[in-house]
Amino acid sequence: MTKSIFVATVWLISVSITGPASAQALASPQESAPREVVEGTLSSEQSTIAVPALVAPSPADTPAGNSTALGRQIAEVISSDLRASGLFETQGPNGLRAIGLPEVTAPQFDYWKARPVEQLVQGFVRVGGDGNLTVGCYLYDVGFGNETTRLGFNVPPREWRRAAHKCADAIYSKLTGELPFFDSRIAYIAETGPKGKRVKRLAIMDSDGANHRFITNGQSTALTPRFSPNYKSILYLSYVDGNPRIYVYDIDAGRQRLITQSRNPTFAPRWSPDGQTILYSMAVSGNTDIYKISASGTGTPVKLTTAPGIDVGGSFSPDGRQIVFESDRSGSQQIYVMNADGTNQRRISFGQGRYATPEWSPRADLIAYTRIAGDFRVGTMRPDGSGERLLTDSWQDEAPTWAPNGRVIQFFRTAKVSGKTSIWQVDLTGSNERKLPTPVDGSDPAWGPVLP
């Protein structure tokens, strides 16, 4: 048995995800073709993927549970991730027969063809002498009868879900040709209490809603959270004694530091892509403009807009050269783009209704927004304003945020009668709309990048 484990492991690219490393896949001589991409959206044709429980060759207890149970849980997360993308039908591990270690590297392709299954994910979980887990993950094309990807991850037991997300990311990327997004986190505002007196707390969770954690206690209102590009901190707005303050919360240290405070209404703090600058909006003498300040909070804020009216934003382009924001200088809320120094301000939205909460895609190809024309709906347009497309059709959907790969958009939805809020996501085809599980009501989600 020990020899078999070694043979299964030696050919893996072993990747520790306790530090800044990324997984790489071994190419197969006969690979599956990537899923077709049409005008920036993935095609809706679905592949069927089987994910039996990962094998635990030498079952052992860990702080996260027995390795046999972890093998099933990891398979469940992989299956759930892939199914949630809306691009795959998944089977298992419930309802699939258990496999033995020899099958991990020598699948019974005839058996899986009869189910029928197009892709097969198999693997193992081994507990090392140091107590860490080695998780092996293999992807097979059942039709061709060959292996297309194999990966290995070495993680402490508490990080077993990250190994599952990394495996799902590798499979998703292999089969679609797209960048990954499952191994990421979401910050949002957790809401409790009656409709007219909501308690709003800062919270974070994994991309699938697991590993939920409340950051603030609700004694002061928290709003508009955003992860820093390196995931070490969260930028957010808080009202203490009725006065707005912009804070950066250090996640590991559990401490926050003040960036700026004012008696003037302040809105929507946002990071620059390099994490060195913070944008925010502030109302002074009846005029609201966009400012930027060093992320350290030192120095004098720089005012970027001066037009009469309300300028709120914004969101940097991925290269940091431009900013998209909303302004009512034309008489109603519309979307504008300007250079990062405030020059060359120009309007890009010209459809019916008002436009708000623009957010630049990490791919740089689209801008998501909220369109208000009776109902609130989430849509996208190109940075020049062309190609406008509405993706949702409910009473009040707003505040879009992008998945790290720019293929999925998250937003929050408010119920018409109760006023309760919940977090949803939709892909760029406007399909696969689904609600994300949260322990309490949720609003204003912010999707962070793929974890380092």
Secondary structure in CASP SS format (residue, H / E / C, confidence):
PFRMAT SS
TARGET T0000
AUTHOR 0000-0000-0000
METHOD secondary structure of the structure
MODEL  1
M C 1.00
T H 1.00
K H 1.00
S H 1.00
I H 1.00
F H 1.00
V H 1.00
A H 1.00
T H 1.00
V H 1.00
W C 1.00
L C 1.00
I C 1.00
S E 1.00
V E 1.00
S E 1.00
I C 1.00
T C 1.00
G C 1.00
P C 1.00
A C 1.00
S C 1.00
A C 1.00
Q C 1.00
A C 1.00
L C 1.00
A C 1.00
S C 1.00
P C 1.00
Q C 1.00
E C 1.00
S C 1.00
A C 1.00
P C 1.00
R C 1.00
E C 1.00
V E 1.00
V E 1.00
E C 1.00
G C 1.00
T E 1.00
L E 1.00
S C 1.00
S C 1.00
E C 1.00
Q C 1.00
S E 1.00
T E 1.00
I E 1.00
A E 1.00
V C 1.00
P C 1.00
A C 1.00
L C 1.00
V E 1.00
A C 1.00
P C 1.00
S C 1.00
P C 1.00
A C 1.00
D E 1.00
T E 1.00
P C 1.00
A C 1.00
G E 1.00
N E 1.00
S H 1.00
T H 1.00
A H 1.00
L H 1.00
G H 1.00
R H 1.00
Q H 1.00
I H 1.00
A H 1.00
E H 1.00
V H 1.00
I H 1.00
S H 1.00
S H 1.00
D H 1.00
L H 1.00
R H 1.00
A H 1.00
S C 1.00
G C 1.00
L C 1.00
F E 1.00
E E 1.00
T E 1.00
Q E 1.00
G C 1.00
P C 1.00
N C 1.00
G C 1.00
L C 1.00
R C 1.00
A C 1.00
I C 1.00
G C 1.00
L H 1.00
P H 1.00
E H 1.00
V H 1.00
T H 1.00
A C 1.00
P C 1.00
Q C 1.00
F H 1.00
D H 1.00
Y H 1.00
W H 1.00
K H 1.00
A C 1.00
R C 1.00
P C 1.00
V C 1.00
E C 1.00
Q E 1.00
L E 1.00
V E 1.00
Q E 1.00
G E 1.00
F E 1.00
V E 1.00
R E 1.00
V E 1.00
G C 1.00
G C 1.00
D C 1.00
G C 1.00
N C 1.00
L E 1.00
T E 1.00
V E 1.00
G E 1.00
C E 1.00
Y E 1.00
L E 1.00
Y E 1.00
D E 1.00
V C 1.00
G C 1.00
F C 1.00
G C 1.00
N E 1.00
E E 1.00
T E 1.00
T E 1.00
R E 1.00
L E 1.00
G E 1.00
F E 1.00
N E 1.00
V E 1.00
P C 1.00
P H 1.00
R H 1.00
E H 1.00
W H 1.00
R H 1.00
R H 1.00
A H 1.00
A H 1.00
H H 1.00
K H 1.00
C H 1.00
A H 1.00
D H 1.00
A H 1.00
I H 1.00
Y H 1.00
S H 1.00
K H 1.00
L H 1.00
T H 1.00
G C 1.00
E C 1.00
L C 1.00
P C 1.00
F C 1.00
F C 1.00
D C 1.00
S E 1.00
R E 1.00
I E 1.00
A E 1.00
Y E 1.00
I E 1.00
A E 1.00
E E 1.00
T E 1.00
G C 1.00
P C 1.00
K C 1.00
G C 1.00
K C 1.00
R C 1.00
V E 1.00
K E 1.00
R E 1.00
L E 1.00
A E 1.00
I E 1.00
M E 1.00
D E 1.00
S C 1.00
D C 1.00
G C 1.00
A C 1.00
N C 1.00
H C 1.00
R E 1.00
F E 1.00
I C 1.00
T C 1.00
N C 1.00
G C 1.00
Q C 1.00
S C 1.00
T E 1.00
A E 1.00
L E 1.00
T E 1.00
P E 1.00
R E 1.00
F E 1.00
S C 1.00
P C 1.00
N C 1.00
Y C 1.00
K C 1.00
S E 1.00
I E 1.00
L E 1.00
Y E 1.00
L E 1.00
S E 1.00
Y E 1.00
V E 1.00
D C 1.00
G C 1.00
N E 1.00
P E 1.00
R E 1.00
I E 1.00
Y E 1.00
V E 1.00
Y E 1.00
D E 1.00
I C 1.00
D C 1.00
A C 1.00
G C 1.00
R E 1.00
Q E 1.00
R E 1.00
L E 1.00
I E 1.00
T E 1.00
Q E 1.00
S C 1.00
R C 1.00
N C 1.00
P C 1.00
T E 1.00
F E 1.00
A E 1.00
P E 1.00
R E 1.00
W E 1.00
S C 1.00
P C 1.00
D C 1.00
G C 1.00
Q C 1.00
T E 1.00
I E 1.00
L E 1.00
Y E 1.00
S E 1.00
M E 1.00
A E 1.00
V E 1.00
S C 1.00
G C 1.00
N E 1.00
T E 1.00
D E 1.00
I E 1.00
Y E 1.00
K E 1.00
I E 1.00
S E 1.00
A C 1.00
S C 1.00
G C 1.00
T C 1.00
G C 1.00
T C 1.00
P C 1.00
V E 1.00
K E 1.00
L C 1.00
T C 1.00
T C 1.00
A C 1.00
P C 1.00
G C 1.00
I E 1.00
D E 1.00
V E 1.00
G E 1.00
G E 1.00
S E 1.00
F E 1.00
S C 1.00
P C 1.00
D C 1.00
G C 1.00
R C 1.00
Q E 1.00
I E 1.00
V E 1.00
F E 1.00
E E 1.00
S E 1.00
D C 1.00
R C 1.00
S C 1.00
G C 1.00
S C 1.00
Q C 1.00
Q E 1.00
I E 1.00
Y E 1.00
V E 1.00
M E 1.00
N E 1.00
A C 1.00
D C 1.00
G C 1.00
T C 1.00
N C 1.00
Q C 1.00
R E 1.00
R E 1.00
I C 1.00
S C 1.00
F C 1.00
G C 1.00
Q C 1.00
G C 1.00
R E 1.00
Y E 1.00
A E 1.00
T E 1.00
P E 1.00
E E 1.00
W E 1.00
S C 1.00
P C 1.00
R C 1.00
A C 1.00
D C 1.00
L C 1.00
I E 1.00
A E 1.00
Y E 1.00
T E 1.00
R E 1.00
I E 1.00
A C 1.00
G C 1.00
D C 1.00
F E 1.00
R E 1.00
V E 1.00
G E 1.00
T E 1.00
M E 1.00
R C 1.00
P C 1.00
D C 1.00
G C 1.00
S C 1.00
G C 1.00
E C 1.00
R E 1.00
L E 1.00
L C 1.00
T C 1.00
D C 1.00
S C 1.00
W C 1.00
Q E 1.00
D E 1.00
E E 1.00
A E 1.00
P E 1.00
T E 1.00
W E 1.00
A C 1.00
P C 1.00
N C 1.00
G C 1.00
R C 1.00
V E 1.00
I E 1.00
Q E 1.00
F E 1.00
F E 1.00
R E 1.00
T E 1.00
A C 1.00
K C 1.00
V C 1.00
S C 1.00
G C 1.00
K C 1.00
T E 1.00
S E 1.00
I E 1.00
W E 1.00
Q E 1.00
V E 1.00
D E 1.00
L C 1.00
T C 1.00
G C 1.00
S C 1.00
N C 1.00
E C 1.00
R E 1.00
K E 1.00
L C 1.00
P C 1.00
T C 1.00
P C 1.00
V C 1.00
D E 1.00
G E 1.00
S E 1.00
D E 1.00
P E 1.00
A E 1.00
W E 1.00
G E 1.00
P E 1.00
V E 1.00
L C 1.00
P C 1.00
END
